[in-house]
Amino acid sequence: MISIDQFRGDYVDRFARYYLPPTSGSSLGGFRYLTATGAFFANAMHNHIPTETGVGHATLLTGSAPAYHGIIANNWYDRETGKSVYCVEDPKVETVGGPSKPMSPRNLLTTTVGDELKLATNGNAKVVGIALKDRASILMAGHAADDVVWFDNESGGFVTSTWYAPNKELPAWVRAINAERSFDAHAGDTWEPLLSKESYRNARSAPGSPIGAYGVPFSHTMPKDLGKKLNEAVWRSPWGNEVTLHAAEKMIEAHQLGKDETPDLIAIGFSGNDYVGHAYGPNSPEVMDMAVRTDRLLSALFNFLEAYVPGGIANVAIVVSADHGVTPIALQSLQDFKIPVTSGVESRYRKAINTELAKKYGEGEYVAGDGGQNVYLDHALLSSKGVPFQEAAEAAAEVARSIEGVFDAFTRDQLMKGAVPNYPFGEAIANGYNAKMGGDLIVLEAPGHYGGGFIGTGHGSIWDYDAHVPILVHARGIKPGKYLRRVYTTGIAPTLSKLLGIESPSGNVGVPLVDELEKGPTTP
């Protein structure tokens, strides 16, 4: 399972002319190899809100949704502690290999394909996960995985936690990778375009983008001093993904994946694309360059598997998808193309709710926290003023609807009773609301409007540009072709489960992406 962070669904077709050919002699290509030999679901969507990293990665291999798997946002408000919760944080474990906060899959309430594969094989299947982002590797690999690692910017190496390494020691292959200090090697290096200047003629540099020099061709130089700033800069470059691929290959070798008759699973997250996309936007030359370079990385991985796995890549099932898409740069859309959009929607409706509820009920900070589209009101404050929670929620929703850039808002009571207008995305709203952890109301941004700040861009909304991702499946039994019917990312897990002959994950709500499996070659 390969997740390319913030790889919007149009990138497969839009940049196809710059991708490697399906095959060249004995060498395998990247995206075009998959589209030639596998099924390309070009109209695939995430069927939930918010369209965020933790949520999307949790969905990919659980076949579930936030309402069920419990990862309702990257961060959400916990009423019991009165604090924000990060989706994979876990104070009950310890970090192994670095000083970063401890992480685990404890908050993931359902099983993954890897968990089910472990159960079905009495633990004999190997399940591993790797990404720069902790929430990517952990939430795809799941609870029962053998090795799961992520990158720690403080130490400049891959780390894990005692959830996966109870002996409090990094595996030997991880220690060897860390000893290479691959990020340090890029101190002072400059990221230049891979292709000719003419190739980027349809790309547009992002106005107001916070990092580096702009224009075509672009040029971004890494800090010269070693440490956290350099590591963060490498994440926003092609080199972070290159380090991930190199480590993934070592991980495959260390666990001898695919070397016996029991199926194994590796989940790989290419996190760098997300950081580049946030900074420069989906129409930038940087994002195009990252997509083309990711194609080369996929090619390298496929050729590695062709040589490493007995029987070659024909004996490897491959799924490529993404955790979410991305909103165009609002400032660019407005200034360059006269498209009416706004940014900063979240801060505006939060401020308005506090202001209006203070006028109505007396002074106070009525919004206690948020997470994704969830807004949590301060119940203690409302109780002290004798205000019923439902009344306050209805008033807050009414205020939110009046804010420019807000499409609609719904109270918890409306959501629990199903009293939501018959929108075509009503199921995604329901899938995103968790009855135990959800807020007093949810607020949806209007089309084209971005909830975050005015520099760069982001994602999280219900609209296609944030929900649309590719699904490419290369596997024996999957009929090749390009499919335009709408499918959902919840279909990945049950499809893999059917290919493996195992049960779908415990919280699965998806349906397989194909109606029937073609009969492939008979194997002993």
Sequence and secondary structure as in RCSB ss.txt:
>XXXX:A:sequence
MISIDQFRGDYVDRFARYYLPPTSGSSLGGFRYLTATGAFFANAMHNHIPTETGVGHATLLTGSAPAYHGIIANN
WYDRETGKSVYCVEDPKVETVGGPSKPMSPRNLLTTTVGDELKLATNGNAKVVGIALKDRASILMAGHAADDVVW
FDNESGGFVTSTWYAPNKELPAWVRAINAERSFDAHAGDTWEPLLSKESYRNARSAPGSPIGAYGVPFSHTMPKD
LGKKLNEAVWRSPWGNEVTLHAAEKMIEAHQLGKDETPDLIAIGFSGNDYVGHAYGPNSPEVMDMAVRTDRLLSA
LFNFLEAYVPGGIANVAIVVSADHGVTPIALQSLQDFKIPVTSGVESRYRKAINTELAKKYGEGEYVAGDGGQNV
YLDHALLSSKGVPFQEAAEAAAEVARSIEGVFDAFTRDQLMKGAVPNYPFGEAIANGYNAKMGGDLIVLEAPGHY
GGGFIGTGHGSIWDYDAHVPILVHARGIKPGKYLRRVYTTGIAPTLSKLLGIESPSGNVGVPLVDELEKGPTTP
>XXXX:A:secstr
 EEETT  TTHHHHTGGGS  SEETTEE SHHHHHHHSEEEEEEE  SS   HHHHHHHHTT   HHHHS  SSE
EEETTTTEEEETTB TTS EESSSS  B STT  S  HHHHHHHHTTT S EEEEESSHHHHHHHH SS SEEEE
EETTTTEEEEETTT TTS   HHHHHHHHT TTGGGTT EE  SS GGGGTT    TT SSS  SSS  EE  SS
 SHHHHHHHHTSHHHHHHHHHHHHHHHHHHTTTSSSS  EEEEEE HHHHHHHHH TTSHHHHHHHHHHHHHHHH
HHHHHHHHSTTGGGG  EEEE S      HHHHHHHH     S HHHHHHHHHHHHHHHHH SS  EEEEETTEE
EE HHHHHHTT  HHHHHHHHHHHHHTSTTEEEEEEHHHHHHT     TTHHHHHHH  TTT  SEEEEE TT  
SS SSS    SSSHHHHEEEEEEE TT   EEE S EEGGGHHHHHHHHHT    TT     SSSS        
